[in-house]
Amino acid sequence: MALEQFSYRSLVVSSSEKFTKEICFLLRERRFKIDCVTNAGEARRSILEKTYDYVIVNAPLSDEFGSRLCLDASSRAGTLAVIFTSSDVYEDIMHKTITQGVFVVRKPSSQQTVMQAVSLLISAREKIRTIEKKAGKAENKLEEIRIVNKAKWFLIDNEDMSESDAHKYIEKQAMDAGITKKQVAQIIIDRYFSQKEKL
C-alpha cells in the first residue's frame, strides 16, 4: 500500500522558531498534518484534545526538558514520540526513554538524518497500524463468540435445543436474513430479555 494513501497527524513541540520552521517544512513534504506549540504545557493540552501519530519534541523546552512529555505521549495508544537533544545528554536521555519506545535524535542534525528519522517513524507507525487492525479484528471476533454463545444458552434453556441445534439455528437465521450471526444472536438475546421484563 502506498504511503501517499496515509496522512499523519503530528505535534511539534519546540521553543525554537527556527527548529519548528525547518521540521515543519520537511514533514509537510511527507504529507504530515502538523500542529505546533512552544512548551510542554500546551503540548499536554493538545494531546488531551486530539489524537496524534507523532509527538516531536525539541529539547529543552521552556517549562521542562521534554523527555517526560515524550514518555507521556508514547504511553498513548498509537502515538510515537521523538526527542531531539544535544550530544552532551543524548546517551542519558536515550537510556531513560528507549525502553518506552521513544526515538532519540542527536542535535545538531542534518536534513538527511532528520529524513531518516522520519522514515523510521513512518515505518514504526505502519507496523502499529497493522497490529491495531489485527487486534481490532480479534476483539470483534471474541465479541461475536461471546454474544453468539449467550444466545445459544438462551435457546438451550428456553427452546429445549442442544448446543449443536442452537448453533445451527443461529447460522440458518443469519443465512436466511442475510445478516451476521452476531446480529441474529443479539436479536435472540433482546427477545428473551424483553420477555423477562414482561413477567
HELIX and SHEET records of a PDB file:
HELIX    1   1 LEU A    3  GLN A    5  5                                   3    
HELIX    2   2 GLU A   17  ARG A   28  1                                  12    
HELIX    3   3 ALA A   40  GLU A   49  1                                  10    
HELIX    4   4 SER A   67  SER A   74  1                                   8    
HELIX    5   5 SER A   87  THR A   97  1                                  11    
HELIX    6   6 ILE A   98  GLN A  100  5                                   3    
HELIX    7   7 GLN A  111  GLU A  159  1                                  49    
HELIX    8   8 GLU A  163  ALA A  177  1                                  15    
HELIX    9   9 LYS A  181  LYS A  198  1                                  18    
SHEET    1   A 5 PHE A  32  VAL A  37  0                                        
SHEET    2   A 5 TYR A   8  SER A  14  1                                        
SHEET    3   A 5 TYR A  54  ASN A  58  1                                        
SHEET    4   A 5 LEU A  80  SER A  86  1                                        
SHEET    5   A 5 VAL A 102  LYS A 107  1                                        
END                                                                             
